[in-house]
Amino acid sequence: MSNQCIIIGGSHAGGQVAAALRTQGFEGEVTMISNEAFLPYHRPPLSKDFLSGVKSEESLFIRPAAFYEKQNINVRLNTAVASIQRTDKTVTLSNGDVLAYDKLVLATGARARKIPFPGSELSNVFYLRDMADVQAIKGSISEGKHAVIVGGGYIGLETAASLRKLGVGVTLLEAMPRILQRVTSEQISNFYARIHSEEGVDIRCDAQLASIDGETTVKGVTLADGSQIDADLVIIGVGVIPNTELAEAAELTIENGIKVNECGQTNDPDIYAVGDCSFHFNPIYDRFIRLESVQNANDQGTIVAKSICNKSEPYNALPWFWSDQYDVKLQIVGLSQGFDEVLIRGDIDSGRNFCAFYFGNGKLLAADCINQPKEYMVLRRVLTQGLEVDRGKLLDTSIEPNQWLS
């Protein structure tokens, strides 16, 4: 077994690899290098409970500092990696240090996509990707202020919900005809548009931001149609870009991320990639995918650790996600891309409890469960095991989920 493993990235994925290496019996040296100032922490609460003040910074840490000390995991924070030398199996840090590895894991994650709007250099213009971003936002909000959020994806919507809880006015701008258009069905988009409108968010679709206005700090924004909106801050959430630069410079295969096999290995058998930056094969959906989810980071991190410990097994986990907004908990199971039919169980038009089932060529692909935990758990089993469901029973709310199987 190799005796020196370096992990580049201190995110969910990087932290999981480090912990799982010890669980799987790795006795060599483990070094995790992170360019952040914090130990690996839970990221989903950033736009939710951390932004709204429900959770503290310390409560977000996945594992305490004592864990890494006890497990003899060397953590180097505030440290960037400049390059990878595959021929001599070393990495060079930005401070000039050179570290040798037997196995290398790239958990480099993804970064916020930045768009150079005129005025984007003003103070009180924020992106929301990491803890430092949210700390900066929290210092600029208070009851009665008004925020403009650019981007109607889940991050933008979760941020809007958190700000409304704090009494901050919110205008949300989406360039496409509907919010969530890139990731879900029209039915779900309409549901969230209704929920946010009921909670006081001003949603504007087909809205193109032309400029962010002000002299030194934000005073408002101007749209492409000439309309203006007063604002005390602007938060931009228009997607992420996988961090593949180190891998690309090392001539690893790049394809919508760092391409890996079923065990997380790149085209260099001693280098792995895991988490948001990895492009991996999913046998359930029979295609390569890149996932930005905690589930993927944790499951794939364990698979990579097992492979390093010569206990290889293929990664075949079912993708799942969640989003919390107001009193609405969305639990997504599976991948809906390619659906050609949506069936709704429950009241989507006026209620806040229902399920949306996505079918493609007559096969159940995925489901969105809104405040429906029992249905969600049954659907995870159905999709993981490839079970058949009775479509008629799905829509009959008098039938319990465990009776859906045909």
ZIKA-V634568 format. One line per field, one symbol per residue. phi: phi as a letter, one per 20 degrees, with the letter a starting at -180 (. if undefined). psi: psi as a letter, one per 30 degrees, with the letter a starting at -180 (. if undefined). A space follows every 50 residues. Layout:
BEGIN
phi->???
psi->???
END
This chain:
BEGIN
phi->.fdccddepdegffffggffgffenfdeedcddceeecfgcfegfgedff fenfdegffeffcfgfffffeldeddelcdeeaddffdlccdefenfdde ceccdedembcffddefgnfeffmdcdcccffgfgffffddagnfcdddd pdeffffffgfffffenefcdddcfefbflffcbffffgfffffgfffen eeecelddfeaddqedcfdrcdefenfccfbebcddccnccfedfffffe mefdblpefcefdneefdfecdcbngeedcedffdlafbcddbfgfgfff ffffffffemcgbfebfffbbbbdbleddecdcndegnfcbcdddoeeec ecbacddddclndfdabdddlcfffffffffgffemfedegffgeefeef gfdffe
psi->klfjkkkjkhaeeeeeeeefeeeggkfakkkkkkglgllklkeefefcfe efgekleeffkeklefeeeeghjjkjlhkkkelkjeeghlkklfgfkkkk lekkkjhfbllkkkkikkgffllgklljeaeeeeeeeffgklkflkkkkj jhaeeeeeeeeeeefggkkkkkkkflfllgeffaleeeeeeeeeeeefgg kjkjlhjkkelkkleflkfalklfgflkkkkflkkkihllkkjgeeeefg hlkkjhajklafggkafjfgklkkbffkjlkjfeghlklkkileeeeeee eeeeeeeeghhkkkkhkkklllkkjbgjjkjkkakfkglgkkkkjajfef ahjlkkkkkkhfkkelkkjjhieeeeeeeeeeeefhlkljeeeefjffkk efgfk.
END
